[in-house]
Amino acid sequence: MSGLANDLKTQYNAAFATVRGIAEAFPESKWKEPHGNVYYIPSRIAYHLAVFIDWQLARGYKDPDFSSKLPYGAWMEATAETLPDKKAYLTYLDAAIERAQKVLATLDDDNVTAPTEPDRARFGANQMGVHLYNMRELSAHTGELNKMLIENGIDDVWVFN
């Protein structure tokens, strides 16, 4: 594996471990409780991350029926009643990460610098733009979840690599 592709894979693995670590650290009693407003439900934000990993990294975007197959429905429409408990969430997260790992295993410098598909051109001229967008999305929402952890008196989670 090339240096560029290896660096990407390392950073994805750290991001995945951070998402999982946050979920594991979250108190079950606060997992479905809004933090600030009804949008910021830890389970909803975490579920969004799992769906995002499945959609972007595991290439769910290639399946026209992807959204209808989601185990807990559309994350934006989810409520505390429809969101998964931590155990069910971690099962889905682990499966999404496993699917993403299969795709990431194919990374090399050539496909990382290959042109972006026309339907994903909004992310940049080449695949690196897609990966940078993915990292931004994962980082934004792990930051939200870490803030919620801190609000609950728990240290934030950051996996270096």
VMD Tcl script that builds the backbone (N, CA, C; Angstrom):
set m [mol new atoms 483]
animate dup $m
set s [atomselect $m all]
$s set {name element resname resid chain x y z} {
  {N N MET 1 A 0.844 -1.176 0.000}
  {CA C MET 1 A 0.000 0.000 0.000}
  {C C MET 1 A 0.887 1.235 0.000}
  {N N SER 2 A 0.420 2.243 -0.680}
  {CA C SER 2 A 1.192 3.470 -0.805}
  {C C SER 2 A 1.149 4.296 0.476}
  {N N GLY 3 A 2.020 5.265 0.549}
  {CA C GLY 3 A 2.044 6.136 1.713}
  {C C GLY 3 A 0.785 6.965 1.853}
  {N N LEU 4 A 0.310 7.567 0.768}
  {CA C LEU 4 A -0.883 8.391 0.804}
  {C C LEU 4 A -2.105 7.559 1.205}
  {N N ALA 5 A -2.290 6.438 0.561}
  {CA C ALA 5 A -3.433 5.571 0.867}
  {C C ALA 5 A -3.329 5.014 2.284}
  {N N ASN 6 A -2.143 4.676 2.702}
  {CA C ASN 6 A -1.956 4.154 4.054}
  {C C ASN 6 A -2.292 5.223 5.098}
  {N N ASP 7 A -1.867 6.462 4.843}
  {CA C ASP 7 A -2.197 7.555 5.759}
  {C C ASP 7 A -3.710 7.743 5.862}
  {N N LEU 8 A -4.391 7.684 4.745}
  {CA C LEU 8 A -5.855 7.808 4.754}
  {C C LEU 8 A -6.491 6.696 5.575}
  {N N LYS 9 A -6.069 5.491 5.333}
  {CA C LYS 9 A -6.635 4.354 6.054}
  {C C LYS 9 A -6.382 4.490 7.561}
  {N N THR 10 A -5.190 4.920 7.936}
  {CA C THR 10 A -4.870 5.122 9.351}
  {C C THR 10 A -5.807 6.141 9.979}
  {N N GLN 11 A -6.042 7.245 9.280}
  {CA C GLN 11 A -6.910 8.290 9.819}
  {C C GLN 11 A -8.370 7.835 9.876}
  {N N TYR 12 A -8.820 7.087 8.890}
  {CA C TYR 12 A -10.177 6.529 8.959}
  {C C TYR 12 A -10.306 5.583 10.153}
  {N N ASN 13 A -9.328 4.731 10.341}
  {CA C ASN 13 A -9.392 3.801 11.474}
  {C C ASN 13 A -9.456 4.544 12.807}
  {N N ALA 14 A -8.699 5.630 12.927}
  {CA C ALA 14 A -8.751 6.432 14.154}
  {C C ALA 14 A -10.122 7.090 14.307}
  {N N ALA 15 A -10.676 7.584 13.216}
  {CA C ALA 15 A -12.009 8.191 13.264}
  {C C ALA 15 A -13.055 7.155 13.659}
  {N N PHE 16 A -12.983 5.965 13.082}
  {CA C PHE 16 A -13.936 4.900 13.424}
  {C C PHE 16 A -13.819 4.539 14.909}
  {N N ALA 17 A -12.594 4.422 15.381}
  {CA C ALA 17 A -12.376 4.076 16.791}
  {C C ALA 17 A -12.882 5.188 17.706}
  {N N THR 18 A -12.758 6.433 17.269}
  {CA C THR 18 A -13.268 7.549 18.051}
  {C C THR 18 A -14.791 7.484 18.141}
  {N N VAL 19 A -15.452 7.253 17.020}
  {CA C VAL 19 A -16.920 7.143 17.018}
  {C C VAL 19 A -17.361 6.025 17.959}
  {N N ARG 20 A -16.714 4.867 17.843}
  {CA C ARG 20 A -17.086 3.728 18.683}
  {C C ARG 20 A -16.795 4.027 20.157}
  {N N GLY 21 A -15.655 4.631 20.426}
  {CA C GLY 21 A -15.283 4.958 21.803}
  {C C GLY 21 A -16.257 5.930 22.450}
  {N N ILE 22 A -16.726 6.902 21.678}
  {CA C ILE 22 A -17.713 7.844 22.201}
  {C C ILE 22 A -18.995 7.106 22.558}
  {N N ALA 23 A -19.455 6.264 21.661}
  {CA C ALA 23 A -20.701 5.514 21.930}
  {C C ALA 23 A -20.548 4.639 23.170}
  {N N GLU 24 A -19.419 3.973 23.285}
  {CA C GLU 24 A -19.189 3.113 24.453}
  {C C GLU 24 A -19.167 3.929 25.746}
  {N N ALA 25 A -18.613 5.134 25.688}
  {CA C ALA 25 A -18.482 5.966 26.885}
  {C C ALA 25 A -19.798 6.624 27.295}
  {N N PHE 26 A -20.710 6.771 26.351}
  {CA C PHE 26 A -21.940 7.497 26.644}
  {C C PHE 26 A -22.801 6.734 27.631}
  {N N PRO 27 A -23.301 7.403 28.661}
  {CA C PRO 27 A -24.198 6.727 29.604}
  {C C PRO 27 A -25.497 6.316 28.893}
  {N N GLU 28 A -25.898 5.098 29.093}
  {CA C GLU 28 A -27.137 4.603 28.474}
  {C C GLU 28 A -28.316 5.513 28.822}
  {N N SER 29 A -28.325 6.042 30.042}
  {CA C SER 29 A -29.438 6.896 30.479}
  {C C SER 29 A -29.497 8.222 29.717}
  {N N LYS 30 A -28.416 8.613 29.073}
  {CA C LYS 30 A -28.365 9.884 28.323}
  {C C LYS 30 A -28.334 9.665 26.811}
  {N N TRP 31 A -28.259 8.419 26.373}
  {CA C TRP 31 A -28.080 8.054 24.971}
  {C C TRP 31 A -29.205 8.571 24.072}
  {N N LYS 32 A -30.421 8.602 24.577}
  {CA C LYS 32 A -31.565 9.057 23.771}
  {C C LYS 32 A -32.181 10.348 24.299}
  {N N GLU 33 A -31.447 11.047 25.128}
  {CA C GLU 33 A -31.932 12.274 25.734}
  {C C GLU 33 A -31.409 13.489 24.959}
  {N N PRO 34 A -32.308 14.407 24.566}
  {CA C PRO 34 A -31.841 15.607 23.853}
  {C C PRO 34 A -30.843 16.410 24.693}
  {N N HIS 35 A -29.869 16.979 24.007}
  {CA C HIS 35 A -28.867 17.840 24.630}
  {C C HIS 35 A -28.998 19.219 23.989}
  {N N GLY 36 A -29.693 20.101 24.644}
  {CA C GLY 36 A -29.880 21.449 24.121}
  {C C GLY 36 A -31.175 21.608 23.358}
  {N N ASN 37 A -31.413 20.747 22.374}
  {CA C ASN 37 A -32.692 20.750 21.667}
  {C C ASN 37 A -32.955 19.355 21.104}
  {N N VAL 38 A -34.115 19.171 20.535}
  {CA C VAL 38 A -34.557 17.843 20.120}
  {C C VAL 38 A -33.683 17.240 19.005}
  {N N TYR 39 A -32.983 18.066 18.251}
  {CA C TYR 39 A -32.094 17.552 17.209}
  {C C TYR 39 A -30.893 16.822 17.812}
  {N N TYR 40 A -30.333 17.387 18.861}
  {CA C TYR 40 A -29.088 16.854 19.431}
  {C C TYR 40 A -29.339 15.722 20.414}
  {N N ILE 41 A -29.774 14.611 19.871}
  {CA C ILE 41 A -29.914 13.369 20.626}
  {C C ILE 41 A -28.659 12.555 20.321}
  {N N PRO 42 A -27.872 12.174 21.307}
  {CA C PRO 42 A -26.630 11.457 21.028}
  {C C PRO 42 A -26.824 10.262 20.091}
  {N N SER 43 A -27.863 9.481 20.326}
  {CA C SER 43 A -28.117 8.327 19.475}
  {C C SER 43 A -28.364 8.744 18.026}
  {N N ARG 44 A -29.022 9.878 17.821}
  {CA C ARG 44 A -29.291 10.352 16.452}
  {C C ARG 44 A -27.994 10.752 15.755}
  {N N ILE 45 A -27.165 11.513 16.440}
  {CA C ILE 45 A -25.912 11.964 15.831}
  {C C ILE 45 A -24.999 10.763 15.565}
  {N N ALA 46 A -24.932 9.846 16.516}
  {CA C ALA 46 A -24.113 8.646 16.329}
  {C C ALA 46 A -24.650 7.797 15.178}
  {N N TYR 47 A -25.974 7.655 15.110}
  {CA C TYR 47 A -26.588 6.892 14.019}
  {C C TYR 47 A -26.269 7.547 12.679}
  {N N HIS 48 A -26.315 8.867 12.630}
  {CA C HIS 48 A -25.943 9.581 11.407}
  {C C HIS 48 A -24.526 9.201 10.984}
  {N N LEU 49 A -23.610 9.145 11.933}
  {CA C LEU 49 A -22.229 8.780 11.589}
  {C C LEU 49 A -22.143 7.372 11.021}
  {N N ALA 50 A -22.869 6.432 11.613}
  {CA C ALA 50 A -22.856 5.054 11.095}
  {C C ALA 50 A -23.450 5.015 9.696}
  {N N VAL 51 A -24.550 5.722 9.487}
  {CA C VAL 51 A -25.174 5.773 8.154}
  {C C VAL 51 A -24.215 6.436 7.169}
  {N N PHE 52 A -23.552 7.499 7.597}
  {CA C PHE 52 A -22.600 8.195 6.736}
  {C C PHE 52 A -21.463 7.265 6.320}
  {N N ILE 53 A -20.915 6.528 7.267}
  {CA C ILE 53 A -19.848 5.575 6.953}
  {C C ILE 53 A -20.353 4.545 5.953}
  {N N ASP 54 A -21.548 4.043 6.177}
  {CA C ASP 54 A -22.140 3.051 5.285}
  {C C ASP 54 A -22.417 3.647 3.901}
  {N N TRP 55 A -22.886 4.877 3.861}
  {CA C TRP 55 A -23.234 5.537 2.605}
  {C C TRP 55 A -21.988 5.928 1.810}
  {N N GLN 56 A -21.101 6.691 2.442}
  {CA C GLN 56 A -19.946 7.229 1.733}
  {C C GLN 56 A -18.808 6.232 1.571}
  {N N LEU 57 A -18.408 5.608 2.660}
  {CA C LEU 57 A -17.197 4.784 2.631}
  {C C LEU 57 A -17.461 3.352 2.194}
  {N N ALA 58 A -18.602 2.806 2.582}
  {CA C ALA 58 A -18.926 1.435 2.171}
  {C C ALA 58 A -19.680 1.434 0.842}
  {N N ARG 59 A -19.803 2.600 0.246}
  {CA C ARG 59 A -20.396 2.791 -1.077}
  {C C ARG 59 A -21.888 2.471 -1.151}
  {N N GLY 60 A -22.576 2.732 -0.048}
  {CA C GLY 60 A -24.020 2.577 -0.065}
  {C C GLY 60 A -24.679 3.474 -1.103}
  {N N TYR 61 A -24.018 4.581 -1.443}
  {CA C TYR 61 A -24.561 5.504 -2.440}
  {C C TYR 61 A -24.771 4.839 -3.793}
  {N N LYS 62 A -24.134 3.712 -4.021}
  {CA C LYS 62 A -24.311 2.992 -5.289}
  {C C LYS 62 A -25.579 2.149 -5.317}
  {N N ASP 63 A -26.208 1.965 -4.172}
  {CA C ASP 63 A -27.436 1.175 -4.067}
  {C C ASP 63 A -28.635 2.120 -4.055}
  {N N PRO 64 A -29.459 2.123 -5.106}
  {CA C PRO 64 A -30.601 3.040 -5.136}
  {C C PRO 64 A -31.616 2.784 -4.010}
  {N N ASP 65 A -31.562 1.614 -3.396}
  {CA C ASP 65 A -32.481 1.284 -2.307}
  {C C ASP 65 A -31.837 1.400 -0.924}
  {N N PHE 66 A -30.662 2.013 -0.858}
  {CA C PHE 66 A -29.925 2.104 0.391}
  {C C PHE 66 A -30.786 2.648 1.535}
  {N N SER 67 A -31.411 3.782 1.306}
  {CA C SER 67 A -32.177 4.434 2.379}
  {C C SER 67 A -33.300 3.561 2.908}
  {N N SER 68 A -33.934 2.801 2.039}
  {CA C SER 68 A -35.049 1.954 2.484}
  {C C SER 68 A -34.564 0.745 3.289}
  {N N LYS 69 A -33.276 0.473 3.240}
  {CA C LYS 69 A -32.707 -0.676 3.957}
  {C C LYS 69 A -32.099 -0.293 5.310}
  {N N LEU 70 A -32.122 0.978 5.647}
  {CA C LEU 70 A -31.522 1.404 6.906}
  {C C LEU 70 A -32.258 0.767 8.085}
  {N N PRO 71 A -31.518 0.274 9.058}
  {CA C PRO 71 A -32.166 -0.468 10.145}
  {C C PRO 71 A -33.071 0.372 11.047}
  {N N TYR 72 A -32.843 1.689 11.113}
  {CA C TYR 72 A -33.648 2.542 11.987}
  {C C TYR 72 A -34.233 3.732 11.232}
  {N N GLY 73 A -34.332 3.590 9.922}
  {CA C GLY 73 A -34.906 4.644 9.103}
  {C C GLY 73 A -33.951 5.799 8.877}
  {N N ALA 74 A -34.498 6.864 8.326}
  {CA C ALA 74 A -33.711 8.064 8.030}
  {C C ALA 74 A -33.307 8.737 9.340}
  {N N TRP 75 A -32.043 9.039 9.485}
  {CA C TRP 75 A -31.552 9.577 10.753}
  {C C TRP 75 A -32.160 10.948 11.072}
  {N N MET 76 A -32.424 11.757 10.060}
  {CA C MET 76 A -32.994 13.089 10.305}
  {C C MET 76 A -34.413 13.015 10.857}
  {N N GLU 77 A -35.121 11.958 10.545}
  {CA C GLU 77 A -36.504 11.806 11.000}
  {C C GLU 77 A -36.609 10.984 12.286}
  {N N ALA 78 A -35.500 10.485 12.753}
  {CA C ALA 78 A -35.504 9.605 13.922}
  {C C ALA 78 A -35.870 10.371 15.188}
  {N N THR 79 A -36.490 9.664 16.084}
  {CA C THR 79 A -36.853 10.223 17.389}
  {C C THR 79 A -36.251 9.326 18.467}
  {N N ALA 80 A -36.309 9.785 19.690}
  {CA C ALA 80 A -35.790 8.977 20.797}
  {C C ALA 80 A -36.452 7.599 20.811}
  {N N GLU 81 A -37.710 7.528 20.409}
  {CA C GLU 81 A -38.432 6.249 20.413}
  {C C GLU 81 A -37.989 5.315 19.295}
  {N N THR 82 A -37.539 5.857 18.169}
  {CA C THR 82 A -37.181 5.013 17.028}
  {C C THR 82 A -35.676 4.749 16.914}
  {N N LEU 83 A -34.893 5.505 17.650}
  {CA C LEU 83 A -33.437 5.331 17.572}
  {C C LEU 83 A -32.995 4.074 18.314}
  {N N PRO 84 A -31.875 3.504 17.901}
  {CA C PRO 84 A -31.396 2.281 18.546}
  {C C PRO 84 A -30.788 2.532 19.924}
  {N N ASP 85 A -30.877 1.515 20.790}
  {CA C ASP 85 A -30.124 1.582 22.034}
  {C C ASP 85 A -28.648 1.386 21.678}
  {N N LYS 86 A -27.777 1.532 22.644}
  {CA C LYS 86 A -26.337 1.472 22.347}
  {C C LYS 86 A -25.914 0.127 21.775}
  {N N LYS 87 A -26.426 -0.963 22.307}
  {CA C LYS 87 A -26.028 -2.287 21.825}
  {C C LYS 87 A -26.405 -2.468 20.354}
  {N N ALA 88 A -27.635 -2.105 20.003}
  {CA C ALA 88 A -28.082 -2.230 18.616}
  {C C ALA 88 A -27.301 -1.270 17.715}
  {N N TYR 89 A -27.058 -0.069 18.211}
  {CA C TYR 89 A -26.281 0.891 17.441}
  {C C TYR 89 A -24.884 0.358 17.141}
  {N N LEU 90 A -24.206 -0.151 18.167}
  {CA C LEU 90 A -22.841 -0.647 17.980}
  {C C LEU 90 A -22.807 -1.817 17.002}
  {N N THR 91 A -23.841 -2.617 16.987}
  {CA C THR 91 A -23.917 -3.718 16.016}
  {C C THR 91 A -23.959 -3.159 14.598}
  {N N TYR 92 A -24.808 -2.151 14.370}
  {CA C TYR 92 A -24.886 -1.540 13.039}
  {C C TYR 92 A -23.584 -0.807 12.699}
  {N N LEU 93 A -23.039 -0.049 13.642}
  {CA C LEU 93 A -21.786 0.661 13.405}
  {C C LEU 93 A -20.685 -0.310 13.007}
  {N N ASP 94 A -20.535 -1.387 13.752}
  {CA C ASP 94 A -19.482 -2.361 13.448}
  {C C ASP 94 A -19.661 -2.959 12.055}
  {N N ALA 95 A -20.905 -3.236 11.668}
  {CA C ALA 95 A -21.163 -3.796 10.335}
  {C C ALA 95 A -20.829 -2.768 9.250}
  {N N ALA 96 A -21.187 -1.505 9.481}
  {CA C ALA 96 A -20.869 -0.451 8.518}
  {C C ALA 96 A -19.357 -0.274 8.392}
  {N N ILE 97 A -18.660 -0.295 9.514}
  {CA C ILE 97 A -17.201 -0.161 9.483}
  {C C ILE 97 A -16.583 -1.354 8.761}
  {N N GLU 98 A -17.088 -2.533 9.007}
  {CA C GLU 98 A -16.556 -3.717 8.317}
  {C C GLU 98 A -16.721 -3.581 6.800}
  {N N ARG 99 A -17.880 -3.102 6.358}
  {CA C ARG 99 A -18.092 -2.890 4.918}
  {C C ARG 99 A -17.141 -1.816 4.401}
  {N N ALA 100 A -16.969 -0.741 5.170}
  {CA C ALA 100 A -16.063 0.339 4.764}
  {C C ALA 100 A -14.619 -0.153 4.689}
  {N N GLN 101 A -14.217 -0.998 5.632}
  {CA C GLN 101 A -12.844 -1.526 5.641}
  {C C GLN 101 A -12.542 -2.304 4.357}
  {N N LYS 102 A -13.523 -3.016 3.843}
  {CA C LYS 102 A -13.321 -3.763 2.592}
  {C C LYS 102 A -13.028 -2.814 1.439}
  {N N VAL 103 A -13.703 -1.689 1.417}
  {CA C VAL 103 A -13.455 -0.695 0.376}
  {C C VAL 103 A -12.102 -0.021 0.611}
  {N N LEU 104 A -11.836 0.355 1.853}
  {CA C LEU 104 A -10.570 1.025 2.166}
  {C C LEU 104 A -9.359 0.147 1.861}
  {N N ALA 105 A -9.534 -1.160 1.965}
  {CA C ALA 105 A -8.431 -2.081 1.664}
  {C C ALA 105 A -7.989 -1.972 0.207}
  {N N THR 106 A -8.839 -1.450 -0.652}
  {CA C THR 106 A -8.499 -1.328 -2.072}
  {C C THR 106 A -7.814 -0.006 -2.417}
  {N N LEU 107 A -7.656 0.876 -1.423}
  {CA C LEU 107 A -7.044 2.175 -1.695}
  {C C LEU 107 A -5.585 2.042 -2.095}
  {N N ASP 108 A -5.217 2.812 -3.104}
  {CA C ASP 108 A -3.817 3.000 -3.470}
  {C C ASP 108 A -3.693 4.424 -4.013}
  {N N ASP 109 A -2.479 4.860 -4.268}
  {CA C ASP 109 A -2.291 6.246 -4.707}
  {C C ASP 109 A -3.037 6.545 -5.999}
  {N N ASP 110 A -3.133 5.561 -6.879}
  {CA C ASP 110 A -3.814 5.801 -8.148}
  {C C ASP 110 A -5.298 6.073 -7.962}
  {N N ASN 111 A -5.992 5.249 -7.148}
  {CA C ASN 111 A -7.430 5.497 -7.029}
  {C C ASN 111 A -7.744 6.651 -6.065}
  {N N VAL 112 A -6.821 6.982 -5.173}
  {CA C VAL 112 A -7.028 8.136 -4.302}
  {C C VAL 112 A -6.931 9.435 -5.104}
  {N N THR 113 A -6.099 9.449 -6.114}
  {CA C THR 113 A -5.930 10.655 -6.928}
  {C C THR 113 A -6.723 10.597 -8.234}
  {N N ALA 114 A -7.529 9.557 -8.411}
  {CA C ALA 114 A -8.359 9.427 -9.612}
  {C C ALA 114 A -9.455 10.492 -9.621}
  {N N PRO 115 A -9.939 10.838 -10.807}
  {CA C PRO 115 A -11.028 11.818 -10.874}
  {C C PRO 115 A -12.270 11.349 -10.104}
  {N N THR 116 A -12.963 12.319 -9.549}
  {CA C THR 116 A -14.197 12.038 -8.829}
  {C C THR 116 A -15.294 11.711 -9.841}
  {N N GLU 117 A -16.176 10.795 -9.480}
  {CA C GLU 117 A -17.315 10.455 -10.328}
  {C C GLU 117 A -18.162 11.707 -10.544}
  {N N PRO 118 A -18.780 11.845 -11.709}
  {CA C PRO 118 A -19.573 13.054 -11.982}
  {C C PRO 118 A -20.642 13.355 -10.926}
  {N N ASP 119 A -21.300 12.330 -10.373}
  {CA C ASP 119 A -22.356 12.586 -9.395}
  {C C ASP 119 A -21.814 12.962 -8.016}
  {N N ARG 120 A -20.488 12.888 -7.843}
  {CA C ARG 120 A -19.883 13.301 -6.568}
  {C C ARG 120 A -18.859 14.421 -6.779}
  {N N ALA 121 A -18.918 15.075 -7.921}
  {CA C ALA 121 A -17.947 16.126 -8.267}
  {C C ALA 121 A -17.990 17.300 -7.291}
  {N N ARG 122 A -19.100 17.457 -6.563}
  {CA C ARG 122 A -19.205 18.562 -5.607}
  {C C ARG 122 A -18.163 18.455 -4.488}
  {N N PHE 123 A -17.567 17.272 -4.330}
  {CA C PHE 123 A -16.573 17.064 -3.276}
  {C C PHE 123 A -15.159 17.430 -3.717}
  {N N GLY 124 A -14.954 17.595 -5.003}
  {CA C GLY 124 A -13.625 17.940 -5.493}
  {C C GLY 124 A -13.325 17.268 -6.817}
  {N N ALA 125 A -12.207 17.637 -7.387}
  {CA C ALA 125 A -11.839 17.133 -8.704}
  {C C ALA 125 A -11.371 15.677 -8.669}
  {N N ASN 126 A -10.825 15.248 -7.507}
  {CA C ASN 126 A -10.365 13.860 -7.427}
  {C C ASN 126 A -10.860 13.219 -6.122}
  {N N GLN 127 A -10.603 11.941 -5.985}
  {CA C GLN 127 A -11.115 11.185 -4.840}
  {C C GLN 127 A -10.599 11.719 -3.504}
  {N N MET 128 A -9.435 12.343 -3.515}
  {CA C MET 128 A -8.936 12.915 -2.264}
  {C C MET 128 A -9.917 13.947 -1.726}
  {N N GLY 129 A -10.559 14.699 -2.597}
  {CA C GLY 129 A -11.578 15.649 -2.160}
  {C C GLY 129 A -12.717 14.954 -1.428}
  {N N VAL 130 A -13.114 13.789 -1.907}
  {CA C VAL 130 A -14.164 13.001 -1.242}
  {C C VAL 130 A -13.684 12.584 0.144}
  {N N HIS 131 A -12.452 12.109 0.230}
  {CA C HIS 131 A -11.918 11.673 1.519}
  {C C HIS 131 A -11.793 12.838 2.506}
  {N N LEU 132 A -11.378 13.993 2.021}
  {CA C LEU 132 A -11.284 15.161 2.900}
  {C C LEU 132 A -12.671 15.561 3.400}
  {N N TYR 133 A -13.659 15.522 2.522}
  {CA C TYR 133 A -15.033 15.801 2.946}
  {C C TYR 133 A -15.480 14.797 4.010}
  {N N ASN 134 A -15.190 13.535 3.784}
  {CA C ASN 134 A -15.568 12.500 4.745}
  {C C ASN 134 A -14.955 12.773 6.120}
  {N N MET 135 A -13.692 13.127 6.136}
  {CA C MET 135 A -13.023 13.414 7.408}
  {C C MET 135 A -13.660 14.615 8.106}
  {N N ARG 136 A -14.028 15.624 7.330}
  {CA C ARG 136 A -14.686 16.803 7.918}
  {C C ARG 136 A -16.019 16.408 8.543}
  {N N GLU 137 A -16.795 15.597 7.846}
  {CA C GLU 137 A -18.098 15.171 8.359}
  {C C GLU 137 A -17.939 14.352 9.642}
  {N N LEU 138 A -17.030 13.394 9.622}
  {CA C LEU 138 A -16.791 12.571 10.816}
  {C C LEU 138 A -16.318 13.433 11.980}
  {N N SER 139 A -15.433 14.376 11.703}
  {CA C SER 139 A -14.896 15.245 12.756}
  {C C SER 139 A -15.961 16.166 13.331}
  {N N ALA 140 A -16.787 16.732 12.479}
  {CA C ALA 140 A -17.824 17.653 12.959}
  {C C ALA 140 A -18.737 16.958 13.961}
  {N N HIS 141 A -19.166 15.762 13.626}
  {CA C HIS 141 A -20.141 15.093 14.486}
  {C C HIS 141 A -19.507 14.404 15.689}
  {N N THR 142 A -18.257 13.975 15.580}
  {CA C THR 142 A -17.613 13.469 16.792}
  {C C THR 142 A -17.385 14.620 17.767}
  {N N GLY 143 A -17.148 15.815 17.246}
  {CA C GLY 143 A -17.037 16.985 18.118}
  {C C GLY 143 A -18.337 17.259 18.861}
  {N N GLU 144 A -19.458 17.161 18.151}
  {CA C GLU 144 A -20.755 17.354 18.807}
  {C C GLU 144 A -20.966 16.319 19.909}
  {N N LEU 145 A -20.676 15.071 19.580}
  {CA C LEU 145 A -20.870 13.998 20.560}
  {C C LEU 145 A -19.926 14.165 21.757}
  {N N ASN 146 A -18.694 14.566 21.494}
  {CA C ASN 146 A -17.758 14.782 22.602}
  {C C ASN 146 A -18.228 15.923 23.505}
  {N N LYS 147 A -18.796 16.966 22.934}
  {CA C LYS 147 A -19.336 18.055 23.749}
  {C C LYS 147 A -20.454 17.517 24.645}
  {N N MET 148 A -21.287 16.649 24.105}
  {CA C MET 148 A -22.362 16.057 24.904}
  {C C MET 148 A -21.796 15.185 26.022}
  {N N LEU 149 A -20.718 14.461 25.736}
  {CA C LEU 149 A -20.071 13.669 26.795}
  {C C LEU 149 A -19.615 14.580 27.929}
  {N N ILE 150 A -18.936 15.663 27.565}
  {CA C ILE 150 A -18.429 16.600 28.563}
  {C C ILE 150 A -19.582 17.186 29.379}
  {N N GLU 151 A -20.695 17.491 28.706}
  {CA C GLU 151 A -21.869 18.012 29.425}
  {C C GLU 151 A -22.402 17.007 30.441}
  {N N ASN 152 A -22.089 15.741 30.238}
  {CA C ASN 152 A -22.522 14.690 31.155}
  {C C ASN 152 A -21.416 14.305 32.141}
  {N N GLY 153 A -20.369 15.129 32.217}
  {CA C GLY 153 A -19.302 14.898 33.177}
  {C C GLY 153 A -18.342 13.789 32.807}
  {N N ILE 154 A -18.274 13.451 31.530}
  {CA C ILE 154 A -17.401 12.369 31.062}
  {C C ILE 154 A -16.344 12.969 30.140}
  {N N ASP 155 A -15.129 12.474 30.242}
  {CA C ASP 155 A -14.053 12.963 29.373}
  {C C ASP 155 A -14.370 12.679 27.909}
  {N N ASP 156 A -13.912 13.578 27.059}
  {CA C ASP 156 A -14.096 13.361 25.623}
  {C C ASP 156 A -13.220 12.211 25.154}
  {N N VAL 157 A -13.527 11.706 23.986}
  {CA C VAL 157 A -12.813 10.570 23.408}
  {C C VAL 157 A -12.118 11.025 22.133}
  {N N TRP 158 A -10.832 10.771 22.058}
  {CA C TRP 158 A -10.061 11.086 20.863}
  {C C TRP 158 A -9.034 9.983 20.673}
  {N N VAL 159 A -9.207 9.214 19.630}
  {CA C VAL 159 A -8.252 8.159 19.311}
  {C C VAL 159 A -7.261 8.736 18.312}
  {N N PHE 160 A -6.003 8.764 18.709}
  {CA C PHE 160 A -4.981 9.365 17.857}
  {C C PHE 160 A -4.744 8.524 16.601}
  {N N ASN 161 A -4.391 7.277 16.744}
  {CA C ASN 161 A -4.293 6.302 15.639}
  {C C ASN 161 A -3.847 4.972 16.149}
}
mol reanalyze $m
mol bondsrecalc $m
mol representation Tube
mol addrep $m
